[in-house]
Amino acid sequence: MKQWQGSSDLGLGMTVYSRQRIWLFLARLQQRYLIGPASTDARSTTTPGRTTIRLAEAAGQTVLDITALTDTTTDPGSTVTIANSDIIGVQTDDSTGDDIFWSTISANSSTGPTVTLAAALPTGRPAAAGNYVWWFTSRAQRFPYCEAAVLRTSGYTDTELTVYNDVLEYELGVADKYADGQPTAIMIEPLRVATRVTLNSQPTDVTSQIVLTVRYPQEDYDATSNDIALPQEGMAALAWELAFRCAPAMQVPWTALMQKNYDNALGLYRRLNPEMSTAYFECGGP
């Protein structure tokens, strides 16, 4: 299953069920980001919440007055509630422009309401009333492939971004890679423990986020108690894949009938959701 979910296109029907959307938060004038739990600058998630600063907060503050502890707008159809130990980002102001200060939540209260930060707002970086506050519980995981990306403004207006999965296309397609401004294109590079996202410009508006539609790992599978994140339509394919891999170790001859059953199960699963495939080529056809 780890190998299957790591494949960007074992067959679009086999990976469509793992589609996920990731919110990537921008940093002022930062062009390159890492998405993955092992990265110190991974500020991305699949389930963000958003509110605003209710009363202006000075630099050095740890207790912030905010508008609400819950959010139903960032990810419509879901309710995201602040919890202790969540990662929190606060839009701050300074002489060079707005940026996001990141910390964790050590306490929260419905009175006010308020949140208490594990680290104080930095020197020279106050937070004005109306500035945004974002939070999330878990960082997004490394992903092998990005299907689409948009730049989402604070007013929830989306602009399509060009996605480069080929380094040469990015290098030749982006002439000035260090221009200041909002991105119009990104390059995706899956690394060993994280996925690197490189913008075609250095962002100046941190109230916008990049929303990525990706093929996402469903499970880490580091314990026998983990459920297999697979739709029912894939169970036969998984069973025959396991049989194929186990047969040599168990000294079981692999017969023509077993191969036929294996090919049939895998073929059925590969053709799951065929409308998602623009083209599909397979060996052994007429």
C-alpha positions as CSV (number, residue, x, y, z in Angstrom):
1,M,0.0,0.0,0.0
2,K,2.9,2.4,0.7
3,Q,4.2,1.7,-2.7
4,W,0.8,2.2,-4.4
5,Q,0.1,5.4,-2.7
6,G,3.6,6.7,-3.5
7,S,2.9,6.3,-7.2
8,S,1.8,9.4,-9.0
9,D,0.0,7.5,-11.8
10,L,-0.3,3.8,-11.3
11,G,-3.6,4.4,-13.1
12,L,-5.7,7.5,-12.4
13,G,-8.5,5.3,-11.2
14,M,-6.3,3.8,-8.6
15,T,-5.2,7.0,-7.0
16,V,-8.3,9.3,-7.4
17,Y,-9.5,8.2,-3.9
18,S,-6.4,9.7,-2.3
19,R,-7.1,13.2,-3.7
20,Q,-6.6,15.9,-1.0
21,R,-6.4,19.7,-0.8
22,I,-3.5,21.4,1.0
23,W,-3.4,25.0,2.1
24,L,0.1,26.4,1.9
25,F,0.7,29.6,3.9
26,L,3.0,32.1,2.4
27,A,5.9,34.0,4.0
28,R,6.8,37.5,2.9
29,L,9.5,37.3,0.2
30,Q,10.0,33.6,0.7
31,Q,10.1,31.8,-2.7
32,R,10.7,28.1,-1.6
33,Y,8.7,25.9,0.9
34,L,8.9,22.4,2.1
35,I,5.7,20.4,2.8
36,G,6.2,17.5,5.2
37,P,6.4,16.8,8.9
38,A,10.2,16.7,9.0
39,S,10.6,20.3,7.8
40,T,11.0,23.2,10.2
41,D,9.3,25.5,7.7
42,A,6.4,23.3,6.7
43,R,3.4,25.6,7.3
44,S,0.7,23.8,5.4
45,T,-2.3,21.7,6.4
46,T,-5.4,20.0,5.0
47,T,-7.7,21.5,7.6
48,P,-7.1,25.2,8.5
49,G,-9.1,27.5,10.6
50,R,-9.2,31.3,10.4
51,T,-10.4,34.2,12.6
52,T,-9.3,37.8,13.2
53,I,-7.7,39.8,15.9
54,R,-10.5,41.5,17.9
55,L,-8.4,44.1,19.8
56,A,-5.0,45.4,18.6
57,E,-2.1,43.6,20.2
58,A,1.3,45.1,20.9
59,A,4.6,43.3,20.3
60,G,5.6,41.1,23.2
61,Q,2.0,40.0,23.8
62,T,1.2,36.3,24.4
63,V,-2.5,36.5,25.1
64,L,-4.5,37.6,22.0
65,D,-8.1,38.7,21.9
66,I,-9.7,37.1,18.8
67,T,-13.1,37.1,17.2
68,A,-13.9,33.4,17.5
69,L,-12.6,30.0,18.5
70,T,-14.2,28.2,15.6
71,D,-14.3,28.6,11.9
72,T,-16.8,27.3,9.3
73,T,-15.6,29.4,6.3
74,T,-12.1,28.4,5.4
75,D,-13.1,24.9,4.6
76,P,-16.9,25.1,3.8
77,G,-18.9,22.2,5.2
78,S,-16.6,21.6,8.2
79,T,-16.1,23.2,11.6
80,V,-12.6,23.8,12.8
81,T,-12.2,24.6,16.5
82,I,-9.0,25.9,18.2
83,A,-7.4,23.4,20.6
84,N,-4.4,23.6,22.9
85,S,-1.1,22.6,21.1
86,D,-2.5,23.6,17.7
87,I,-0.1,25.5,15.4
88,I,-1.1,29.1,15.1
89,G,-0.1,31.9,12.7
90,V,-0.7,35.6,13.4
91,Q,-0.6,38.3,10.7
92,T,1.7,40.9,12.1
93,D,2.7,44.4,10.9
94,D,6.2,46.0,10.6
95,S,7.9,48.7,8.6
96,T,8.7,46.3,5.7
97,G,5.2,44.9,5.3
98,D,3.0,42.2,6.8
99,D,4.2,38.7,7.7
100,I,3.0,35.7,9.7
101,F,4.4,34.9,13.1
102,W,4.1,31.2,13.9
103,S,3.8,29.7,17.4
104,T,1.7,27.1,19.2
105,I,-1.4,27.5,21.4
106,S,-0.7,26.8,25.1
107,A,-4.2,27.8,26.3
108,N,-7.5,29.2,25.0
109,S,-10.6,30.6,26.6
110,S,-14.2,31.3,25.4
111,T,-14.1,34.5,27.5
112,G,-13.2,37.2,25.1
113,P,-12.4,34.8,23.4
114,T,-8.6,34.6,23.8
115,V,-5.7,32.4,22.9
116,T,-2.4,32.2,24.7
117,L,0.7,31.8,22.6
118,A,3.7,29.7,23.6
119,A,6.0,32.5,22.3
120,A,5.3,36.2,22.4
121,L,4.8,38.4,19.3
122,P,8.3,39.5,18.2
123,T,9.8,42.9,18.8
124,G,8.6,45.4,16.2
125,R,5.8,43.2,15.0
126,P,2.4,44.1,16.6
127,A,-0.9,42.8,15.3
128,A,-3.6,45.3,14.4
129,A,-7.3,44.7,15.0
130,G,-8.7,42.9,12.0
131,N,-5.5,41.1,11.2
132,Y,-5.9,37.4,10.4
133,V,-5.2,34.4,12.7
134,W,-4.9,30.9,11.3
135,W,-4.5,27.6,13.1
136,F,-4.3,23.9,12.4
137,T,-3.6,20.7,14.3
138,S,-1.5,18.7,11.9
139,R,0.9,19.6,9.2
140,A,0.4,18.3,5.7
141,Q,2.4,15.3,4.5
142,R,4.7,14.8,1.6
143,F,2.9,14.1,-1.6
144,P,4.2,12.6,-4.9
145,Y,2.1,14.6,-7.4
146,C,0.1,17.9,-7.7
147,E,-2.9,17.9,-10.0
148,A,-3.7,21.6,-9.8
149,A,-3.1,24.7,-7.7
150,V,-4.8,28.1,-7.1
151,L,-3.9,31.3,-5.3
152,R,-6.8,31.9,-2.9
153,T,-7.2,35.5,-1.6
154,S,-8.5,36.4,1.8
155,G,-11.9,37.0,0.2
156,Y,-11.9,33.4,-1.2
157,T,-11.3,34.4,-4.8
158,D,-9.2,31.8,-6.7
159,T,-6.7,32.4,-9.5
160,E,-5.3,29.4,-11.3
161,L,-1.6,28.8,-11.0
162,T,0.6,27.1,-13.6
163,V,2.0,23.9,-12.1
164,Y,5.5,22.7,-13.3
165,N,6.4,19.1,-12.5
166,D,9.4,19.3,-14.8
167,V,12.4,21.3,-13.7
168,L,13.5,22.3,-17.2
169,E,10.0,23.7,-18.0
170,Y,10.2,25.8,-14.8
171,E,13.8,27.0,-15.5
172,L,13.0,28.0,-19.1
173,G,9.4,29.2,-18.4
174,V,10.2,31.6,-15.5
175,A,12.6,34.3,-16.6
176,D,12.7,36.4,-13.4
177,K,12.4,34.0,-10.4
178,Y,13.1,36.6,-7.7
179,A,10.6,39.3,-8.7
180,D,8.5,40.6,-5.8
181,G,4.8,39.9,-6.2
182,Q,2.1,37.3,-6.0
183,P,2.9,34.0,-7.7
184,T,1.4,32.9,-10.9
185,A,3.2,29.6,-11.2
186,I,4.8,26.9,-9.0
187,M,7.2,24.0,-9.3
188,I,6.6,20.8,-7.5
189,E,9.6,18.5,-6.5
190,P,8.9,15.4,-4.4
191,L,11.9,14.8,-2.1
192,R,12.7,11.9,0.2
193,V,10.8,13.1,3.3
194,A,9.1,16.3,2.0
195,T,7.8,17.9,-1.2
196,R,9.4,21.1,-2.2
197,V,7.3,23.9,-3.7
198,T,9.1,26.8,-5.5
199,L,7.2,29.9,-6.5
200,N,7.9,32.0,-9.6
201,S,8.1,35.1,-7.5
202,Q,8.6,36.3,-3.9
203,P,5.1,36.9,-2.3
204,T,4.2,40.2,-0.8
205,D,0.7,39.4,0.4
206,V,0.6,36.9,3.2
207,T,-3.2,36.9,3.6
208,S,-3.5,34.7,0.5
209,Q,-2.7,31.0,0.4
210,I,-1.8,28.5,-2.2
211,V,-4.4,25.7,-2.3
212,L,-2.9,22.5,-3.9
213,T,-5.0,19.6,-5.1
214,V,-2.6,16.6,-4.7
215,R,-2.4,12.8,-4.6
216,Y,-2.1,12.4,-0.8
217,P,-0.8,9.5,1.4
218,Q,-3.7,8.0,3.3
219,E,-1.8,6.1,6.0
220,D,1.7,5.9,7.4
221,Y,1.2,2.2,8.1
222,D,3.6,2.0,11.0
223,A,1.5,-0.3,13.2
224,T,-0.4,-3.5,12.5
225,S,-3.6,-1.8,13.9
226,N,-3.6,0.8,11.1
227,D,-6.6,0.4,8.8
228,I,-5.9,0.0,5.1
229,A,-7.0,3.3,3.4
230,L,-8.4,1.7,0.3
231,P,-11.9,1.7,-1.3
232,Q,-13.8,-1.5,-1.5
233,E,-13.3,-1.7,-5.2
234,G,-9.6,-2.2,-4.6
235,M,-9.7,-5.2,-2.2
236,A,-9.3,-7.9,-4.9
237,A,-6.4,-6.0,-6.5
238,L,-4.7,-5.8,-3.1
239,A,-5.3,-9.4,-2.3
240,W,-3.8,-10.6,-5.6
241,E,-0.9,-8.1,-5.3
242,L,0.0,-9.6,-1.9
243,A,-0.3,-13.2,-3.3
244,F,2.0,-12.3,-6.2
245,R,4.6,-10.9,-3.8
246,C,4.3,-13.7,-1.2
247,A,4.4,-16.6,-3.6
248,P,8.2,-16.8,-4.1
249,A,8.8,-16.6,-0.3
250,M,6.2,-19.3,0.3
251,Q,7.6,-21.5,-2.5
252,V,4.2,-21.5,-4.2
253,P,4.4,-21.9,-8.1
254,W,2.7,-18.9,-9.8
255,T,0.3,-20.5,-12.3
256,A,-1.3,-19.1,-15.4
257,L,-4.7,-19.0,-13.7
258,M,-3.3,-17.1,-10.8
259,Q,-1.7,-14.6,-13.3
260,K,-5.1,-14.2,-15.0
261,N,-6.9,-13.5,-11.8
262,Y,-4.1,-11.0,-10.8
263,D,-4.3,-9.2,-14.1
264,N,-8.1,-9.1,-14.0
265,A,-8.3,-7.7,-10.4
266,L,-5.6,-5.1,-11.1
267,G,-7.2,-4.1,-14.4
268,L,-10.6,-3.6,-12.8
269,Y,-9.1,-1.4,-10.2
270,R,-7.0,0.6,-12.7
271,R,-10.2,1.3,-14.6
272,L,-12.0,2.7,-11.5
273,N,-13.2,6.2,-12.2
274,P,-12.1,6.1,-15.9
275,E,-13.5,9.6,-16.6
276,M,-10.6,11.0,-14.6
277,S,-8.1,9.8,-17.2
278,T,-7.4,11.8,-20.3
279,A,-5.4,9.0,-21.9
280,Y,-4.4,5.5,-20.8
281,F,-2.1,3.1,-22.6
282,E,-1.7,-0.6,-21.8
283,C,0.5,-3.3,-23.1
284,G,-0.9,-6.4,-24.7
285,G,-3.8,-4.8,-26.5
286,P,-5.0,-5.6,-30.1
